[in-house]
Amino acid sequence: MRIIPLLSLFLLPLPLAAQSFFFSLDGRDRTARRLSATDVYTPERGFGYDFTAQAAPAPDGAAQRPCFLSVDVPDGNYLVTVTLGAQKRAGSTLLRAESRRLMMEETPTRRGERKEVRFVVNKRNTIIYGRSADGSPTEVDRVRIKPREQSKLNWDDKLTIEINGSAPAVSSVRIEPADTAVTTLWLCGNSTVVDQDFEPWASWGQMLPRWFDERVAVANYAESGETASTFISAGRLKKILSLARRGDILFVEFGHNDQKQRTPGSGAFYNFSTCLKQFVDEARLRGVTPVFVTPTQRRSFDADGRIQETHGDYPEAMRAVARREQVGVIELHDMTRTFFEALGPEPSKRAFVHYAANTYPGQAVPLADNTHFNPYGAYEIAKMVVEGMKQLRLPVVGQLRPDYVAFDAAHPDDVGSVRWKDSPFFEALKPDGN
């Protein structure tokens, strides 16, 4: 296997140009820029309502139906402060960012009530910066994203906030650079981790931000179809290393697609293990803590209602590297097995993309996928990841939101308890990988 020489390219985090936006959607805050229905995003303007079919605010100014607000900002972590509520009506608002990352579940407000919520959003594009001989920033490479990623909100030059919910009510939005003390959780993985852009697909990485306060950012670099080696060769790890800071955490979950590699040198205890070692070495060189996450199980039951192993030697190879390198491991392989068996063979479909034809507009055929999750399944697995962090005693668990409740995979939440409102965008095409 050819080792990508990332160790020779030690890229320092670049300073971000201070850039802040403060918008009033209802006109009540005179210190903010009034955002009207005609303020539609264009690259020339650099901010505004995006995806114009969903853009216009309500007659009272505060957002009343699903809409998107985008601003052009450099790469980095941004503190977003949203004031919920409307003067003349009750509201129920859900907030997501970029490619459907869940930032706040549906939250009610009474007529005239105001609630302020704060969270951090990580924004990126494909450019990888280094420093020239005189110390100035210079482009040294680009992440080689896949064709279907070209339209992903995660990779554009904008930071996008989705205002959704059964009765959205937002009166103001402030976006400003986050404190440099923020801990970033960098996620490396495949379609079981990635921020899925379209309903009804979802993965645990896009649910994870829900559970952390404004002292934590989640930067999800996972992509459908990736293996440990292709993640590195595409420049995704290189981009992370150009931005990561001492004290951050690098989460690594692979195995689903790696087991299908048949090239010379492939295999769980050779190519795969060598790549895992590279993730560890690169992270530690920069003061970043590596954490392995064993792959999620597939929905594959035997006649006795037990989950069948489908990942071969790959989970054990990950554990072996972890033991040798003294890396913490979050056992999603075990916890998802417990979760699916607790639900049972038929009810477990509720955690996956299993939908009858015409459940969604334009969906002419049934959807039946036993690898990829829907929002409920992704939400539950994200809580398993949090429990894994707690078991490893990672300091970042001190920044969990006060409403986080301990989770037991053997006793999952009821499917109806997850407060998720569909985004306006649907796709029947399954993600890459299986």
URTA-V56498 format. One record per residue. N is the residue number from 1. RES is the residue in one small letter. PHI is phi in radians with two decimals (999 if undefined). BURIAL is 1 if it has 16 or more other ideal C-beta (glycine too) atoms within 10 Angstrom, else 0. Layout:
BEGIN
n: (N & N)
res: (RES & RES)
phi: (PHI & PHI)
burial: (BURIAL & BURIAL)
END
This chain:
BEGIN
n: (1 & 2 & 3 & 4 & 5 & 6 & 7 & 8 & 9 & 10 & 11 & 12 & 13 & 14 & 15 & 16 & 17 & 18 & 19 & 20 & 21 & 22 & 23 & 24 & 25 & 26 & 27 & 28 & 29 & 30 & 31 & 32 & 33 & 34 & 35 & 36 & 37 & 38 & 39 & 40 & 41 & 42 & 43 & 44 & 45 & 46 & 47 & 48 & 49 & 50 & 51 & 52 & 53 & 54 & 55 & 56 & 57 & 58 & 59 & 60 & 61 & 62 & 63 & 64 & 65 & 66 & 67 & 68 & 69 & 70 & 71 & 72 & 73 & 74 & 75 & 76 & 77 & 78 & 79 & 80 & 81 & 82 & 83 & 84 & 85 & 86 & 87 & 88 & 89 & 90 & 91 & 92 & 93 & 94 & 95 & 96 & 97 & 98 & 99 & 100 & 101 & 102 & 103 & 104 & 105 & 106 & 107 & 108 & 109 & 110 & 111 & 112 & 113 & 114 & 115 & 116 & 117 & 118 & 119 & 120 & 121 & 122 & 123 & 124 & 125 & 126 & 127 & 128 & 129 & 130 & 131 & 132 & 133 & 134 & 135 & 136 & 137 & 138 & 139 & 140 & 141 & 142 & 143 & 144 & 145 & 146 & 147 & 148 & 149 & 150 & 151 & 152 & 153 & 154 & 155 & 156 & 157 & 158 & 159 & 160 & 161 & 162 & 163 & 164 & 165 & 166 & 167 & 168 & 169 & 170 & 171 & 172 & 173 & 174 & 175 & 176 & 177 & 178 & 179 & 180 & 181 & 182 & 183 & 184 & 185 & 186 & 187 & 188 & 189 & 190 & 191 & 192 & 193 & 194 & 195 & 196 & 197 & 198 & 199 & 200 & 201 & 202 & 203 & 204 & 205 & 206 & 207 & 208 & 209 & 210 & 211 & 212 & 213 & 214 & 215 & 216 & 217 & 218 & 219 & 220 & 221 & 222 & 223 & 224 & 225 & 226 & 227 & 228 & 229 & 230 & 231 & 232 & 233 & 234 & 235 & 236 & 237 & 238 & 239 & 240 & 241 & 242 & 243 & 244 & 245 & 246 & 247 & 248 & 249 & 250 & 251 & 252 & 253 & 254 & 255 & 256 & 257 & 258 & 259 & 260 & 261 & 262 & 263 & 264 & 265 & 266 & 267 & 268 & 269 & 270 & 271 & 272 & 273 & 274 & 275 & 276 & 277 & 278 & 279 & 280 & 281 & 282 & 283 & 284 & 285 & 286 & 287 & 288 & 289 & 290 & 291 & 292 & 293 & 294 & 295 & 296 & 297 & 298 & 299 & 300 & 301 & 302 & 303 & 304 & 305 & 306 & 307 & 308 & 309 & 310 & 311 & 312 & 313 & 314 & 315 & 316 & 317 & 318 & 319 & 320 & 321 & 322 & 323 & 324 & 325 & 326 & 327 & 328 & 329 & 330 & 331 & 332 & 333 & 334 & 335 & 336 & 337 & 338 & 339 & 340 & 341 & 342 & 343 & 344 & 345 & 346 & 347 & 348 & 349 & 350 & 351 & 352 & 353 & 354 & 355 & 356 & 357 & 358 & 359 & 360 & 361 & 362 & 363 & 364 & 365 & 366 & 367 & 368 & 369 & 370 & 371 & 372 & 373 & 374 & 375 & 376 & 377 & 378 & 379 & 380 & 381 & 382 & 383 & 384 & 385 & 386 & 387 & 388 & 389 & 390 & 391 & 392 & 393 & 394 & 395 & 396 & 397 & 398 & 399 & 400 & 401 & 402 & 403 & 404 & 405 & 406 & 407 & 408 & 409 & 410 & 411 & 412 & 413 & 414 & 415 & 416 & 417 & 418 & 419 & 420 & 421 & 422 & 423 & 424 & 425 & 426 & 427 & 428 & 429 & 430 & 431 & 432 & 433 & 434)
res: (m & r & i & i & p & l & l & s & l & f & l & l & p & l & p & l & a & a & q & s & f & f & f & s & l & d & g & r & d & r & t & a & r & r & l & s & a & t & d & v & y & t & p & e & r & g & f & g & y & d & f & t & a & q & a & a & p & a & p & d & g & a & a & q & r & p & c & f & l & s & v & d & v & p & d & g & n & y & l & v & t & v & t & l & g & a & q & k & r & a & g & s & t & l & l & r & a & e & s & r & r & l & m & m & e & e & t & p & t & r & r & g & e & r & k & e & v & r & f & v & v & n & k & r & n & t & i & i & y & g & r & s & a & d & g & s & p & t & e & v & d & r & v & r & i & k & p & r & e & q & s & k & l & n & w & d & d & k & l & t & i & e & i & n & g & s & a & p & a & v & s & s & v & r & i & e & p & a & d & t & a & v & t & t & l & w & l & c & g & n & s & t & v & v & d & q & d & f & e & p & w & a & s & w & g & q & m & l & p & r & w & f & d & e & r & v & a & v & a & n & y & a & e & s & g & e & t & a & s & t & f & i & s & a & g & r & l & k & k & i & l & s & l & a & r & r & g & d & i & l & f & v & e & f & g & h & n & d & q & k & q & r & t & p & g & s & g & a & f & y & n & f & s & t & c & l & k & q & f & v & d & e & a & r & l & r & g & v & t & p & v & f & v & t & p & t & q & r & r & s & f & d & a & d & g & r & i & q & e & t & h & g & d & y & p & e & a & m & r & a & v & a & r & r & e & q & v & g & v & i & e & l & h & d & m & t & r & t & f & f & e & a & l & g & p & e & p & s & k & r & a & f & v & h & y & a & a & n & t & y & p & g & q & a & v & p & l & a & d & n & t & h & f & n & p & y & g & a & y & e & i & a & k & m & v & v & e & g & m & k & q & l & r & l & p & v & v & g & q & l & r & p & d & y & v & a & f & d & a & a & h & p & d & d & v & g & s & v & r & w & k & d & s & p & f & f & e & a & l & k & p & d & g & n)
phi: (999 & -1.46 & -1.48 & -1.32 & -1.38 & -1.28 & -1.06 & -1.43 & -2.01 & -1.54 & -1.70 & -1.49 & -1.02 & -1.62 & -1.18 & -1.62 & -1.19 & -1.08 & -2.62 & -2.31 & -2.35 & -2.41 & -2.01 & -1.82 & -1.54 & -1.98 & 1.40 & -1.41 & -1.62 & -1.28 & -1.47 & -1.83 & -1.31 & -1.23 & -1.80 & -1.78 & -1.11 & -1.47 & -1.45 & -1.56 & -1.07 & -2.42 & -1.02 & -1.22 & -1.28 & 1.46 & -2.83 & 2.36 & -1.17 & -1.98 & 0.93 & -1.01 & -1.10 & -2.00 & -1.54 & -1.15 & -1.35 & -1.31 & -0.99 & -1.50 & 1.69 & -1.15 & -0.98 & -2.07 & -2.33 & -0.88 & -2.60 & -2.22 & -2.10 & -2.11 & -2.40 & -1.47 & -2.50 & -1.19 & -1.00 & 2.57 & -1.72 & -2.21 & -1.42 & -1.97 & -2.01 & -2.05 & -1.70 & -1.48 & 2.07 & -2.39 & -1.19 & -2.02 & -2.72 & -1.35 & -2.44 & -2.61 & -2.13 & -2.09 & -2.16 & -2.25 & -2.43 & 0.85 & -1.47 & 1.05 & -1.32 & -1.34 & -1.84 & -2.64 & -1.22 & -0.97 & -2.23 & -1.46 & -2.36 & -1.38 & -0.99 & 1.43 & -1.40 & -2.15 & -2.27 & -1.83 & -2.15 & -2.33 & -2.73 & -1.95 & -2.01 & -1.58 & -2.04 & -2.62 & -2.31 & -1.52 & -1.30 & -1.90 & -1.76 & -2.27 & -2.16 & -1.38 & -1.04 & -1.56 & 1.56 & -1.44 & -1.11 & -2.56 & -1.25 & -1.96 & -2.99 & -2.43 & -1.22 & -1.62 & -1.41 & -1.44 & -0.94 & -1.30 & -1.47 & -0.99 & -1.72 & -1.20 & -1.14 & -1.09 & -1.89 & -1.56 & -1.55 & -1.89 & -1.79 & -2.06 & -1.91 & -1.73 & -1.76 & -2.45 & 2.11 & -1.27 & -2.65 & -1.00 & -2.58 & -2.27 & -1.75 & -2.72 & -2.42 & -2.04 & -2.23 & -2.60 & -0.99 & -1.34 & -1.03 & -1.18 & -1.39 & -1.03 & -1.52 & -1.79 & -1.72 & -1.62 & -1.85 & -2.06 & 3.04 & -2.10 & -1.20 & -1.45 & -2.03 & -1.02 & -1.30 & -1.40 & -1.39 & -2.09 & -1.19 & -1.70 & -1.38 & -2.77 & -2.41 & -1.17 & -1.08 & -1.43 & -1.61 & -1.05 & -1.03 & -0.93 & -1.71 & -2.05 & -1.47 & -1.31 & -1.66 & -2.36 & -2.06 & -1.97 & -1.96 & -1.67 & -1.72 & -1.11 & -2.62 & -1.02 & 1.48 & -1.33 & -1.97 & -1.03 & -1.31 & -1.26 & -1.05 & -1.23 & -1.17 & -1.34 & 1.55 & -1.18 & -1.16 & -1.04 & -1.11 & -1.00 & -1.14 & -1.30 & -2.08 & -1.14 & -2.11 & -0.96 & 1.72 & -1.26 & -2.23 & -1.93 & -1.71 & -2.22 & -2.20 & -2.42 & 2.33 & -1.07 & -1.64 & -1.03 & -1.19 & -1.64 & -1.23 & -2.24 & -1.40 & -0.97 & 1.56 & -1.29 & 2.42 & -1.09 & -1.73 & -2.18 & -1.01 & -1.06 & -1.13 & -1.11 & -1.11 & -1.06 & -1.06 & -1.16 & -1.00 & -1.10 & -1.10 & -1.12 & -1.12 & -1.15 & -1.02 & -1.87 & 1.32 & -1.76 & -1.52 & -1.45 & -2.37 & -1.57 & -2.21 & -1.18 & -1.14 & -1.16 & -1.23 & -1.55 & -1.41 & -2.37 & -1.71 & -1.58 & -1.14 & -1.64 & 1.38 & -1.89 & -1.21 & -1.57 & -1.24 & -2.23 & -1.84 & 1.00 & -1.48 & -1.18 & -1.07 & -1.22 & -1.10 & -1.11 & -1.12 & -1.12 & -1.11 & -1.08 & -1.12 & -1.15 & -1.73 & 1.00 & -1.85 & -1.18 & -2.20 & -1.74 & -1.54 & -1.16 & -1.03 & -1.36 & -1.17 & -1.23 & -1.04 & -1.04 & -1.08 & -1.17 & -1.20 & -1.14 & -1.26 & 1.78 & -0.93 & -1.44 & -1.07 & -1.14 & -1.04 & -1.16 & -1.69 & -2.07 & -1.45 & -2.14 & -2.45 & -1.14 & -0.98 & 1.22 & -1.15 & -2.04 & -0.99 & 1.41 & -1.59 & -1.40 & -2.13 & -1.13 & -1.92 & -2.48 & -2.22 & -1.84 & -2.04 & -1.73 & -1.65 & -1.66 & -1.01 & -1.10 & -1.09 & -1.12 & -1.08 & -1.16 & -1.22 & -1.04 & -1.21 & -1.13 & -1.10 & -1.07 & -1.09 & -1.11 & -1.08 & -1.13 & -1.11 & -1.44 & 1.00 & -1.21 & -0.98 & -1.11 & -1.16 & -1.22 & -1.84 & -1.17 & -1.17 & -1.06 & -1.54 & -1.21 & -2.00 & -0.90 & -2.08 & -2.17 & -1.06 & -1.33 & -2.34 & -1.19 & -1.17 & -1.15 & -1.03 & -1.35 & -1.47 & -1.46 & -1.56 & -2.09 & -1.90 & -1.01 & -1.33 & -1.31 & -1.94 & -2.19 & -2.57 & -1.47 & -1.14 & -1.26 & -1.12 & -1.09 & 1.58 & -2.69)
burial: (0 & 0 & 0 & 1 & 0 & 1 & 0 & 0 & 0 & 0 & 1 & 0 & 1 & 1 & 0 & 1 & 0 & 0 & 1 & 0 & 1 & 0 & 1 & 1 & 1 & 1 & 0 & 1 & 1 & 0 & 0 & 1 & 0 & 0 & 1 & 0 & 0 & 0 & 1 & 1 & 1 & 0 & 0 & 0 & 0 & 0 & 1 & 1 & 1 & 1 & 1 & 0 & 0 & 1 & 1 & 1 & 1 & 1 & 0 & 1 & 1 & 1 & 1 & 1 & 0 & 1 & 1 & 1 & 1 & 1 & 1 & 1 & 1 & 1 & 1 & 1 & 1 & 1 & 1 & 1 & 0 & 1 & 1 & 1 & 1 & 1 & 0 & 0 & 1 & 0 & 1 & 1 & 1 & 1 & 1 & 1 & 1 & 1 & 1 & 1 & 1 & 1 & 1 & 1 & 1 & 1 & 1 & 1 & 1 & 0 & 0 & 0 & 0 & 0 & 1 & 0 & 1 & 0 & 1 & 1 & 1 & 1 & 1 & 1 & 1 & 1 & 1 & 1 & 1 & 0 & 0 & 0 & 0 & 0 & 0 & 0 & 0 & 0 & 0 & 0 & 1 & 0 & 1 & 0 & 1 & 0 & 0 & 0 & 1 & 0 & 0 & 1 & 1 & 1 & 1 & 1 & 1 & 1 & 1 & 1 & 1 & 1 & 1 & 1 & 1 & 0 & 1 & 1 & 1 & 1 & 1 & 1 & 1 & 1 & 1 & 0 & 1 & 1 & 0 & 0 & 0 & 1 & 1 & 1 & 1 & 1 & 1 & 1 & 1 & 1 & 1 & 1 & 1 & 1 & 1 & 1 & 1 & 1 & 1 & 1 & 1 & 1 & 1 & 1 & 1 & 1 & 1 & 1 & 1 & 1 & 1 & 1 & 0 & 1 & 0 & 1 & 1 & 1 & 1 & 1 & 1 & 1 & 1 & 1 & 1 & 1 & 1 & 1 & 1 & 1 & 1 & 1 & 1 & 1 & 1 & 1 & 1 & 1 & 1 & 1 & 1 & 1 & 1 & 1 & 1 & 0 & 0 & 1 & 1 & 1 & 1 & 1 & 1 & 1 & 1 & 1 & 1 & 1 & 1 & 0 & 1 & 0 & 0 & 0 & 0 & 1 & 1 & 1 & 0 & 0 & 1 & 1 & 1 & 1 & 1 & 1 & 1 & 1 & 1 & 1 & 0 & 1 & 1 & 0 & 0 & 1 & 0 & 1 & 1 & 1 & 1 & 1 & 1 & 1 & 1 & 1 & 1 & 1 & 1 & 0 & 1 & 0 & 0 & 0 & 0 & 0 & 1 & 0 & 0 & 1 & 1 & 0 & 0 & 1 & 1 & 0 & 1 & 1 & 1 & 0 & 1 & 1 & 0 & 0 & 0 & 0 & 1 & 1 & 1 & 1 & 1 & 1 & 1 & 0 & 1 & 1 & 1 & 1 & 1 & 1 & 1 & 0 & 1 & 0 & 1 & 0 & 0 & 1 & 1 & 0 & 1 & 1 & 1 & 1 & 1 & 0 & 0 & 0 & 0 & 0 & 0 & 0 & 1 & 0 & 0 & 0 & 1 & 0 & 1 & 1 & 1 & 1 & 1 & 1 & 1 & 1 & 1 & 1 & 1 & 1 & 1 & 1 & 1 & 1 & 1 & 1 & 1 & 1 & 1 & 1 & 0 & 1 & 0 & 1 & 0 & 1 & 1 & 0 & 0 & 0 & 0 & 0 & 0 & 0 & 0 & 0 & 1 & 0 & 1 & 0 & 0 & 1 & 0 & 0 & 1 & 0 & 0 & 1 & 1 & 1 & 1 & 0 & 1 & 0 & 0 & 0 & 1 & 1 & 0 & 1 & 1 & 0 & 1 & 1)
END
